[in-house]
Amino acid sequence: MSDLRSIRYSNQGPVGSGLQPWDPIPKESLISGDPVQSGHVYHSDDTGQLTSGVWHCTPMVAKPGPYDVNEFMMVLDGAITLEYANGDEETFNVGEGFVIPKGTPLSWKQTGDVLKYWVIFEDNSGEELDAAGLVARRIDPGTALEPVEEQDTSRYVGGVPEQGIRILFEDATRQMICGVWQTSEMHTKPAPFPRNELMHILEGEVTITDGSGHAETYSAGDTFMVPKGAIYQWDSVGTVRKIFCIFQAREAVPVEQAAE
């Protein structure tokens, strides 16, 4: 039985070690600033393409260029401004989530310190979205959801929940998917989790129980990762709404089931 379990994220990193210094950002990639960065990698998967954790960095402005990974971010402190190739700018503030698609031409600007959670999918496939139309995708927590019509009802304990979902980003290979999902009261049987998924709870409370019987309860404002292969049991009463960022290599489940 898998000994993997859900991983609770902290904006200060793990208790006892905190955020660790990272290598300097190369000066040749900067317009201004002498940034100092630190962080912690909470999870990396066995494909070598997915990493996720927390990052802190002092002010900087980066030179324009194509973004070299797909990255989901949740801003915890500070603000991030992206300047696109046409001169348009977009700013993301505390509490906002967004995704930068791989290949997006932009310059990164931060006038103060920034703290964020992140999920990076490096994508070595060579497949790319059309760079001419690429911009960051904002993950709006209040977006209208579409009903999830088809579900594997055999995995539920008790009634089948009412669920809604809105996909707001998927990468060129459809291995990384981000959006918003909601469920009514839901209880599932323990089973291996089929993907890696970062979850940020917007509303409600859920208890996740692993294969050893260890239970973790997550409430609004909490962020956690469920690694692929972890034994996973979901128990919630009342409405739970979350932002999700999923990575599942090639053999992905249907999008409608992806965030359940």
N, C-alpha and C positions, 0 to 999 in steps of 0.2 A: 504494500500500500504506500502511496506517495507520502513523503513527510513534508511536502510543500504546504504553505498556508498563506493566507492573505497578509499583505505587507502594509502596515500603517505608515503613511508619510508624515514627517514633521518638517516644518520650515527651518528648523535648527539642526537637522540631521539627527543621527542616532544619539541616544543618551550615552554620555561618557566619551564620545569621540567628536560629535558635532560635525561641522563642515570642515573639510580638509583643503589645504592650498592646492590649486591646480597650476599647471604650466602657464607661463605668460602668453597672452595673445600676440602673435608675431607683429612687430612694428610695421612691417611692410603692408599689412592688411588694414592699417588704421589711417584715418584722416587726422584725428586728434584724440588726446587722452593717453594716459598710461595705466590702463585698467589692471586691477588685481582681481582675480577670480578664485572662487573656492566652491566646493560642492560635495555631493555624495551621490553615488550611483546606488539606488535602491534595488534595481533589477536589471539583469541582462539575460536574454534568452539564448537557447542553444543553437540558433541559426547564426549568431554573431551580428545580426543586422538590427536588433532592437535593444535599446538601452533607455533607462528612465530613472529620474531622480530629482534632486533639488540643486539649484545653482544661484550663486550670488556674485555680482560683479559691480565694480565702481564705474564712474562715468566714462563714456567713450563714444566716438563716431567711427563707424567702419567704412571702408571704401566700397563703392558700388560693385556689385557682381552677382552672379547667380547663386542662390542659396543651395548648398550642396547636399542637403538631406530633407526629408519630410519631418517636420517637427510640430508637435502639439505643445502649447505652453499655457500655463495658468499663472497670471501675474499675482504675486503675493505682496510685493512692496515696490514702489517706484512706478515708472511709466516707460514704455517702449514705443518709439516712433519709427515707422518704416517709411522710407522715401522710395517710391517706385521710379522706374526708368523715365516715365513721362512727367516727373516732377510732383505728382500727387503724393500727399502724405496721409498716413493713418496712425492714430495713437491708441495704444491699449493700456488701460489703467488697472489699478488694484481690483481684484475680483473678476477680471475678464479673462476668458479663454479664447484662444485662436490657434489656427494651424497655418504654417508657411509651407506651401507645396515645394517639393524639390524642383530646382531650376528657376524659381521666381527671381527676376532681376530686381535688386533693391539695395538700399543702404540702411544699416541699423544705427539708430541714434538713441542714446540715453544720457540725459543731462544730470541725473543723480544715480545713486545706487539702485540696482534692480535685484529682486529676489523672485525666483519662479520655480514651479514644478515643470518638468518637461518629459516628453516621450519622443524619442528619435528613432525613425526607421530609415536606415541608410540606403536601402534599395540598390542592390548591385545588378539589377536585371537589364539596365540600359533603356528601359521603357520610360518615356517622358510625356508629360502633358504639354500642350502648346504654350511655350513661354510667352508668346505675345499676349495671352489673356490671363496670365497668372498673377494673382494677388493673394494676400492672406485671407483666410476664411474665418470669420468671427463665429464663435459658438455661442449663439444667443440662448441663454437659459429659459427665456420666456417664449421661444418659438412654438408655433402651433404644431401639434403632433398628428400623425396619421395612425388609425387603429391597426394593431397587429392582428390579422385575421386568422392565420394558420400557425398552430403551435403543436409541439409534441406534448400532448396532455398527460402522457404516461409518467412524466417526471414530477407531477405535482402531488402534494399531499393536501387533501381537501379540494376546494373548488378551483376552477380555472380562472386566473385573474384577468381583469381587463387591462390591456397594455396599449401604449402609444409610443411612437418612435418618429424621429426626424433625423435623417442622415444629412449632415452639413458639410462633410468632406470625405472623399475617398481618393486614395492615391492612384497613380496611373496603372498599378498592377492589381488594385482592389484588395490589397493585403492589409492596409491601414484604413480604418473607418472611424470617424468621430461624429458625435451628434448628441442628441438629448433623448432620453427614454423615461417612461413613467409606468408604474404599475399600481394596481390596487393591492389589497392584502395578498401575500404570496408565500407559500411554503413549498420547498422542493425536497426531493429525496437526495441523499448524498450521492455524488457522482463525480468522476474526473472532469475538471474544467477544460473545455476544448480549445482555449485560446488564451492569449495574454490580454488583460483588460485593466486599464486604469479607470477608476470610478471616482467622481467627485459628487458627493451627495448635496443636492440643492434643497430638498424638502424631505421630512420624514426620518425614519430610523430603520436600520436593518442589522440583523445579527448573522454573521457568516461563521459557520462551523466547519472545521477541517476534519480529516480522517481520524485524528487522534481524539476527537471530541473537544478540542480547544475552540472556544467561541470568542469572537471579537464583535463588538457592537459599534456601528458607525452612524453618526448623526449628521444633520445639516452642517456643512462647512468642512467635514472630514474628507480626506482623499486617501485612497488605498489602491494597491495593485493586487489582482488575483493572477498568479502565474499559471501558464498552461500546465496541466497535469495535476494540479492541486485538487484534492478531494474537497468538494464545495457543496455546502447546504445553505440555502437562503431562507431566512424567516423574517417576515415583516408584517406588521399590522397597520392598516391605514395606507395612505398614499405615500409612495416613495418616488422621487424624481431625481434624476442624476444626469450629469454630463459624462460621456464615456469616450474613451479612446482605445480602440481594439487593434491588436495586431494578430493576424492568423495567416501563416504561410500557406499559399496557394490552394490547399484543400479547404478553402473557407466555406463556412456554413452560409445558407441564404441570408441576405441582408436583413430580412424581416425578423430572423431569429437571432441575429448577431448580438444584440444587446440585452437579451433576456437574462 
